[in-house]
Each structure stands twice: as C-alpha cells, then as structure tokens.
Amino acid sequence: MPESTINEDSKIFKLPEILPIMPIFHTVAFPKMMFPMDIVGNRFIQLVDEAMAKDRLLGLVLTRKAPSAEGPLCQCEDLHRVGTCVSILKLAKQAGEKAQLVVQGLARFRIVEFLEEEPYIQARVEKIEADILIKDLEIEALMANLSTLFDRVIKLSPFLPQEFAAMAKSIQEPGDLADIIASIVNASVEDKQKILETLDIRQRLREITLIVNHQLEILELGSKIQSQVQEDIDKSQRDFYLRQQLKAIREELGESDENRVEVAEYRKKIEEKMLTEEARKEAFRELDRMSRMHPASAEYSVATTYLDWITSLPWNERTQDNQDIRQARRILDEDHYGLDKAKKRIIEYLAVRKLKPDTKGPILCFVGPPGTGKTSLAQSIARALGRKFYRISLGGVHDEAEIRGHRRTYVGALPGRIIQGIRRAESSNPVFVLDEIDKVGSDFRGDPSSALLEVLDPEQNFAFMDHYLGVAFDLSHVTFITTANILDTIPPALRDRLEVIELPGYTQDEKLRIAERYLIPRQREANGLTPEQIKFTRGAARLIISGYTREAGVRNLEREIAAVCRGVASQIAEGEISSALISARDIHRYLGPVRMISDARERISKPGIAMGLAWTPTGGDLLFVEATAMKGRKGLTLTGQLGEVMKESASAALSFIRSNAVKIGIPVDFFEETDIHIHVPAGAIPKDGPSAGVTMLAALASLLTNRTVKNDLAMTGEITLRGLVLPVGGIKEKVLAAHRAGIKTIILPKWNRKDLEEIPSKVRKEMNFVFVNDMREVLNIALSRK
C-alpha cells in the first residue's frame, strides 16, 4: 500500500550500472511510490546492509516462485526482466534475522545481464526513460475516465482512505496517474507486472482502466449482496422479535417450551437426510404441526414417532454390489451341495445384473419341500452380492396392514413389514426374503397377497406407498426372493410375477455328501465337540439317512446327527470315554431301533395290491392301493380319505376293466354279483389327484385275474376310459422316493420321458424306466404270470 508519491528529487538520479536485486513475490513496486517492506533471512539482511553501506539503492523484481530465506534467493530464470529501482529511506532491524524497511520507488529498469547469484543476485541493468508525451484529447479523456472510476472504487471500498481520490485527481502526469492507481487497486501481481512492463503511456492508461473497471464491478456486486444480506438480517431480527413475543404469550398461557430443542433437532435431521422431495415436504409439514403442539398432548408423540421413522429410513443409502461371478459361483458351491439347476439360474441372474445394473430383474421363487435349502440359498445370494440380508416370514399373515402398514389415525400405528425390514437392513438395496409365501391367508382384515402384488412388481414398486409413511418409497433396488413349499395356494396373479425355481429334494448320495460336508461339522461344533472327539463312518451316516429319516430335505437328518452328538458329549462329560468313532452298529445305542423299514416287497405279495407313487409338499412317497372283491351287487366302496379326483380315477379304472373284460381275461359278468372295495392305506392322510389312476387299474386287474403285481415295480400316470395313459407331474420327487425305497423298475407315461433330464444321472443308471402309452402295456409289464 503506497504511503506517498512525493519527493521530486527522485526524478533526477543516476541509476548505477550494476544493481543488487531483491526478488519480491506478493506485490509489485512502482516508481514514485513509498511503502514498507518486511524482510526475513540472513541473505536478505546481508543484501540490505551492503546496499545501505553504498548508495541505498536496490532493485525490486517480481519472481514467479516464492523466494527462500535459507536456500538460493531465487533462480534467475524465475525473475521478470522489468523491475523498479528503490531507495531505502528507513531500516529497522529486529531479533531473529528480521528487519523492516521503508522504500521509495525511483524508476523502472530492465535487466540486461545477470552477473552473480551468491550470496545474492546482482545484475547489469539499464534505466527505462519515461516517454515524452504530448497531451491530447484522448489522453485527457482516458485520465478523466480513470479518475472517475477510481473515485467510485474508493467510495465503495471500506479499506481505502478517501484522500486517495483527491490525490489521484491532483496528478497531472498520465504515467504517474496510471502507476499510482495500479499500486492502490486490488489486482493480481501478474496484472500489476503487466502495467509495470507497459511502456507506452497511452496503452498503460487503457490497461489500468480495464483493471479498475473490473474491480468496480466486483465492488458494486458485493455492495448489492451486502444490501440483500442486510435486508435478510432485518427480517431475521423482526422474526426474532415476534418469536420472543410469541414465547412470552405462551408462558403467560402456561404452555411449555420444552419441544423447541426437539423441533430443532428434527429439523437438522431432515435437512441432513437425503430425502426425496415428496418425503421432505411431508416431513417439514409434520414438523410444523409438531412445533405448534404441547409436548403433553397425545398427537405430539404420534408426530415424533413418524419423524423418527422418516428420518431413519435409508432413502438413498445403498451397498456396493460385488459383481465377481466366479466368486459368486464359489460361494454357492461352498454353502450348498447339489442343486445344480437352482445354482445355474442364480448365476445367470447375477450375470445379467453385472452387464445391466439397472435391469428390473425377475422375482425368484424357490419352491420345494422343507429342508432343501431355500432360505439358505437366498443368504448365499446376499453374501455373493455383498448386500445386507433380511428375512420376513409370511406364514399365517392375514392382515393387509402387515404389508402396507397402518394409517396414522390408528393408535399404535406402525409401517408394514416391508418398510420395517428396509429400516433394519439400513440399506435401500438389500436381499429381501419373503419366506413361506404359499401360507399367506386372507380374511375380513384384507388379503396380504394382493398387497404383495405391488411389492413384487418391478414396474410398480419404484413408488411403493406405505399407509403409515404416506409417501412413495423406491423398492426397485431391492432384490426380492420368495420361498414356498407348494405353488397351488399362491394366487395366480401373484404367481405370475414370480420366476419359479424348483428344489425337489436330494438323493441318498447327495444327503451323504451334505451330512459329511455340512451337517456333521456344524452339529459337532454346536455340541462342543472337536473332530478328534467324534467321527462318523460313512456306513453310520448311510444308516441314519436310510433307517431313521425319510424326507426330501435334510432337516430331520440334522436332528438325528445332533442326537448322536449329544449322546457322545454326555459320555465325554461324564468321563466314560474320551473320543468316539460312530459306526453303523453303534447308531442304535443313540437313536434306538431302525424306524424306516422298506416293506414294499412284502406288502404286494398278494393279488389285488399295487404300488404307486405320490407327490406331497414334503417330497415324493410310495402309495399302496389295495382292492378286494366280495359277494354283492355292483357296489364300489372307496376308503382312505380320497379326494373327488381320486374317486373319479377309481370309477374310470373299473369302467375300463368292465368294457375290456374279455381282452384282460376275466368274465364279462364279474360285476353282476360282486362288490368292489378299494382302499388306500394311511387313511388319516387326505389324498387326491389323478396320478393314481394307473395304480388303481393295476390293483383291480391283479385282483380279478388273480395275478400279483411285481414286487420291485412302482407306477404313476393318469388314465382315460379308452385306456390311454396321460402324463403327470412331480416325476423327479416320485422317482427319488422310489429310489430311496429300493424300487428298481418304474412305469411312467411316455409323455413324461422328457422329465428324466432332471433326474440325477446316478439314479437313472440304477433304475429301469418303462414308458407306456396304453393301459394294456401296463398290465402286460406289471402283472406276473398266473
């Protein structure tokens, strides 16, 4: 900042040929200007001391890099070539190699040649003489305009003395006016150096005019902003005054001010949370309502609960997906054995999400018997994706509000289970498992399955509306997975939104591998045993599978293994043994006698008995059909809790035999004085379906021809009155049930040949499959010779 522009003697002085150079970084020195300087460092002090000892002259030159007090003063190539020669007027040294100078600019100079760099820079210089300029109208106009602009800058700038404006108007020399204003205005050092290097005075006036004009625009804009801020402050002061009056009125009315802090906290939460625009408006509206309530009112707690929910939901917080397909495959193989079809579909699902992250993928539905790994597969998907996992059990849910939430008008209202799960997962893109979706009920409180239509539709769930929240929440990033035991009880509209992946069950070998790899180590650890304390032989594991469990999954198998582990743990704890090797002959000591005995061969040793195959929600099973004849008149009795479809199959079988009696080899009038009784054992269990038609026909033919059905043969299929064998479902489950029971031959409808692709290859090799198209083929294969 210049202090003065006096001292006319400075116009006439002789510039020495060699001048010590002091680099300056943060300012530019102009001729005629007097200003203070602070210097730090031994080398700068030495430069000043030697200048004071000589002629008090030194050159100030702008450098492109900040000078160092300890290293070299500056590299010569970093210096500009035009500087200002100044005279040291005052010098005051301070402790710590510091000093203060007061210098006055004398004249411009140009560096001709650098001579020395150590201990400080010295250069050969030449003085730049001022141009002799004759004032004309343009010069006078430029000076007048510059003085006017500078006067406005001084008035708008609070840090510049008003005397500067009068000083500028008193200067008659154009070059001096440009230099003085350039040293005063707030401009960059590059712009000031450009003014210093501009020797043409006319051009120098134009350049400084542009700089002053730019500075004026900044100051005017700042003044405008300051005025607006002042208006806002005035309004804030008015609002504060009114609030204080309102506070006094409330105190007079006896109302408490306890909720002020709570309102401020909620306001801060809402502003910091990345809410949608709709949710933000609703939150602020509820906050305004709450701010007008008394904290003791019932509505106050309702409002705080709502704000707690809306500010704790992860509106835009997501976890980063792991898109390594190989790792996903490895995780699925680590967690589950077998289930190749399900794993293949899951890998395809993940691969599509990797190639197209914004895809609206299908809603997977794992369908299969209990204990086949449906829920754990969903957990593996979450682990493979690196997402949060949350599970909801829908079994027994009857109220639609469980899905959509209750409206806030009800006492104790809460959001539905979907929004609650999103909050607990703390992420807007978790893996969400809707367990037991086939067991959702409906009553007078609504139909939850209809509410799930919106949740599980990728075209709608981006704006899921929970009744409690009252604003749309985006569920399109959630990976929904459903599980079910059967599909029949799922409403058709909901089933249409699901991509079904069937998990039919495990073979004996798969169960053995699962027991060795997962179940035994898990139960061993759960019961506090080490691998050295208990070991299972393969024969022991096979015996538990075949003799103590008969299921599609492995849940009961794990229970039996746990029972053995508990028995061993009890013996070790009592000190009876230190370790145990469990073989097949030891199993009965822990589990008792064998429970599952295959009596299929003994049960069909007489005519009138046939063995069929049935499908149940827990997997496949054997189905025995018994028929007997007695004296009577055309009576047909059906027992065993048979459904309507199964009863019709029995009637169709009897009609076929009566119409083809001669071909089958029985009397045509056998039914005239005979009653037929068909019974399906396990009478306490309801049974239905058309697939027992072939078995009923074989049992009746066996009875009436007095020929037994082969004891290692099972069959399934629907029949018609003309004797055709129609295809049925559940082939894989039925074949696996027959394989568990030791059946070697299975009669299947010819149209079910394609279903053998789902049967494990080892099972196909151990069994003989006979495909038929007509009932006469069944009788020729199934019935033994007389």
Rosetta blueprint (number, residue, H / E / L):
1 M L
2 P L
3 E L
4 S E
5 T L
6 I L
7 N L
8 E H
9 D H
10 S H
11 K H
12 I L
13 F L
14 K L
15 L L
16 P L
17 E L
18 I E
19 L E
20 P E
21 I E
22 M E
23 P E
24 I E
25 F L
26 H L
27 T L
28 V L
29 A L
30 F L
31 P L
32 K L
33 M L
34 M E
35 F E
36 P E
37 M E
38 D E
39 I E
40 V E
41 G L
42 N H
43 R H
44 F H
45 I H
46 Q H
47 L H
48 V H
49 D H
50 E H
51 A H
52 M H
53 A H
54 K L
55 D L
56 R L
57 L E
58 L E
59 G E
60 L E
61 V E
62 L E
63 T E
64 R L
65 K L
66 A L
67 P L
68 S L
69 A L
70 E L
71 G L
72 P L
73 L L
74 C L
75 Q L
76 C H
77 E H
78 D H
79 L E
80 H L
81 R L
82 V E
83 G E
84 T E
85 C E
86 V E
87 S E
88 I E
89 L E
90 K E
91 L E
92 A E
93 K E
94 Q E
95 A L
96 G L
97 E L
98 K E
99 A E
100 Q E
101 L E
102 V E
103 V E
104 Q E
105 G E
106 L E
107 A E
108 R E
109 F E
110 R E
111 I E
112 V E
113 E E
114 F E
115 L E
116 E E
117 E L
118 E L
119 P L
120 Y L
121 I E
122 Q E
123 A E
124 R E
125 V E
126 E E
127 K E
128 I L
129 E L
130 A L
131 D L
132 I L
133 L L
134 I L
135 K L
136 D L
137 L H
138 E H
139 I H
140 E H
141 A H
142 L H
143 M H
144 A H
145 N H
146 L H
147 S H
148 T H
149 L H
150 F H
151 D H
152 R H
153 V H
154 I H
155 K H
156 L H
157 S L
158 P L
159 F L
160 L L
161 P L
162 Q L
163 E H
164 F H
165 A H
166 A H
167 M H
168 A H
169 K H
170 S H
171 I L
172 Q L
173 E L
174 P H
175 G H
176 D H
177 L H
178 A H
179 D H
180 I H
181 I H
182 A H
183 S H
184 I H
185 V L
186 N L
187 A L
188 S L
189 V H
190 E H
191 D H
192 K H
193 Q H
194 K H
195 I H
196 L H
197 E H
198 T L
199 L L
200 D L
201 I H
202 R H
203 Q H
204 R H
205 L H
206 R H
207 E H
208 I H
209 T H
210 L H
211 I H
212 V H
213 N H
214 H H
215 Q H
216 L H
217 E H
218 I H
219 L H
220 E H
221 L H
222 G H
223 S H
224 K H
225 I H
226 Q H
227 S H
228 Q H
229 V H
230 Q H
231 E H
232 D H
233 I H
234 D H
235 K H
236 S H
237 Q H
238 R H
239 D H
240 F H
241 Y H
242 L H
243 R H
244 Q H
245 Q H
246 L H
247 K H
248 A H
249 I H
250 R H
251 E H
252 E H
253 L H
254 G L
255 E L
256 S L
257 D L
258 E L
259 N H
260 R H
261 V H
262 E H
263 V H
264 A H
265 E H
266 Y H
267 R H
268 K H
269 K H
270 I H
271 E H
272 E H
273 K L
274 M L
275 L L
276 T L
277 E H
278 E H
279 A H
280 R H
281 K H
282 E H
283 A H
284 F H
285 R H
286 E H
287 L H
288 D H
289 R H
290 M H
291 S H
292 R L
293 M L
294 H L
295 P L
296 A L
297 S L
298 A H
299 E H
300 Y H
301 S H
302 V H
303 A H
304 T H
305 T H
306 Y H
307 L H
308 D H
309 W H
310 I H
311 T H
312 S H
313 L L
314 P L
315 W L
316 N L
317 E L
318 R L
319 T L
320 Q L
321 D L
322 N L
323 Q L
324 D L
325 I H
326 R H
327 Q H
328 A H
329 R H
330 R H
331 I H
332 L H
333 D H
334 E H
335 D H
336 H L
337 Y L
338 G L
339 L L
340 D H
341 K H
342 A H
343 K H
344 K H
345 R H
346 I H
347 I H
348 E H
349 Y H
350 L H
351 A H
352 V H
353 R H
354 K H
355 L H
356 K L
357 P L
358 D L
359 T L
360 K L
361 G L
362 P L
363 I E
364 L E
365 C E
366 F E
367 V E
368 G L
369 P L
370 P L
371 G L
372 T L
373 G L
374 K H
375 T H
376 S H
377 L H
378 A H
379 Q H
380 S H
381 I H
382 A H
383 R H
384 A H
385 L H
386 G L
387 R L
388 K L
389 F E
390 Y E
391 R E
392 I E
393 S E
394 L L
395 G L
396 G L
397 V L
398 H L
399 D L
400 E L
401 A H
402 E H
403 I H
404 R H
405 G L
406 H L
407 R L
408 R L
409 T L
410 Y L
411 V L
412 G L
413 A L
414 L L
415 P L
416 G L
417 R H
418 I H
419 I H
420 Q H
421 G H
422 I H
423 R H
424 R H
425 A H
426 E L
427 S L
428 S L
429 N L
430 P L
431 V E
432 F E
433 V E
434 L E
435 D E
436 E L
437 I H
438 D H
439 K H
440 V L
441 G L
442 S L
443 D E
444 F L
445 R L
446 G E
447 D L
448 P H
449 S H
450 S H
451 A H
452 L H
453 L H
454 E H
455 V H
456 L L
457 D L
458 P L
459 E L
460 Q L
461 N H
462 F H
463 A H
464 F E
465 M E
466 D L
467 H L
468 Y L
469 L L
470 G L
471 V L
472 A E
473 F E
474 D L
475 L L
476 S L
477 H L
478 V L
479 T E
480 F E
481 I E
482 T E
483 T E
484 A E
485 N L
486 I L
487 L L
488 D L
489 T L
490 I L
491 P L
492 P H
493 A H
494 L H
495 R H
496 D L
497 R L
498 L E
499 E E
500 V E
501 I E
502 E E
503 L L
504 P L
505 G L
506 Y L
507 T L
508 Q H
509 D H
510 E H
511 K H
512 L H
513 R H
514 I H
515 A H
516 E H
517 R H
518 Y H
519 L H
520 I H
521 P H
522 R H
523 Q H
524 R H
525 E H
526 A H
527 N L
528 G L
529 L L
530 T L
531 P L
532 E L
533 Q L
534 I E
535 K E
536 F E
537 T L
538 R H
539 G H
540 A H
541 A H
542 R H
543 L H
544 I H
545 I H
546 S H
547 G H
548 Y L
549 T L
550 R L
551 E L
552 A L
553 G L
554 V L
555 R H
556 N H
557 L H
558 E H
559 R H
560 E H
561 I H
562 A H
563 A H
564 V H
565 C H
566 R H
567 G H
568 V H
569 A H
570 S H
571 Q H
572 I H
573 A H
574 E H
575 G L
576 E L
577 I L
578 S L
579 S L
580 A E
581 L E
582 I E
583 S L
584 A H
585 R H
586 D H
587 I H
588 H H
589 R H
590 Y H
591 L H
592 G L
593 P L
594 V L
595 R L
596 M L
597 I L
598 S L
599 D L
600 A H
601 R H
602 E H
603 R H
604 I L
605 S L
606 K L
607 P L
608 G L
609 I E
610 A E
611 M E
612 G E
613 L E
614 A E
615 W E
616 T E
617 P L
618 T L
619 G E
620 G E
621 D E
622 L E
623 L E
624 F E
625 V E
626 E E
627 A E
628 T E
629 A E
630 M E
631 K E
632 G L
633 R L
634 K L
635 G E
636 L E
637 T E
638 L E
639 T E
640 G L
641 Q L
642 L E
643 G L
644 E H
645 V H
646 M H
647 K H
648 E H
649 S H
650 A H
651 S H
652 A H
653 A H
654 L H
655 S H
656 F H
657 I H
658 R H
659 S H
660 N L
661 A H
662 V H
663 K H
664 I H
665 G L
666 I L
667 P L
668 V L
669 D L
670 F L
671 F L
672 E L
673 E L
674 T E
675 D E
676 I E
677 H E
678 I E
679 H E
680 V L
681 P L
682 A L
683 G L
684 A L
685 I L
686 P L
687 K E
688 D L
689 G L
690 P H
691 S H
692 A H
693 G H
694 V H
695 T H
696 M H
697 L H
698 A H
699 A H
700 L H
701 A H
702 S H
703 L H
704 L H
705 T H
706 N L
707 R L
708 T L
709 V E
710 K L
711 N L
712 D L
713 L E
714 A E
715 M E
716 T L
717 G L
718 E E
719 I E
720 T L
721 L L
722 R L
723 G L
724 L E
725 V E
726 L E
727 P L
728 V L
729 G L
730 G L
731 I H
732 K H
733 E H
734 K H
735 V H
736 L H
737 A H
738 A H
739 H H
740 R H
741 A L
742 G L
743 I L
744 K L
745 T E
746 I E
747 I E
748 L E
749 P E
750 K H
751 W H
752 N H
753 R H
754 K H
755 D H
756 L H
757 E H
758 E H
759 I L
760 P L
761 S H
762 K H
763 V H
764 R H
765 K H
766 E H
767 M L
768 N E
769 F E
770 V E
771 F E
772 V E
773 N L
774 D E
775 M H
776 R H
777 E H
778 V H
779 L H
780 N H
781 I H
782 A H
783 L E
784 S L
785 R L
786 K L
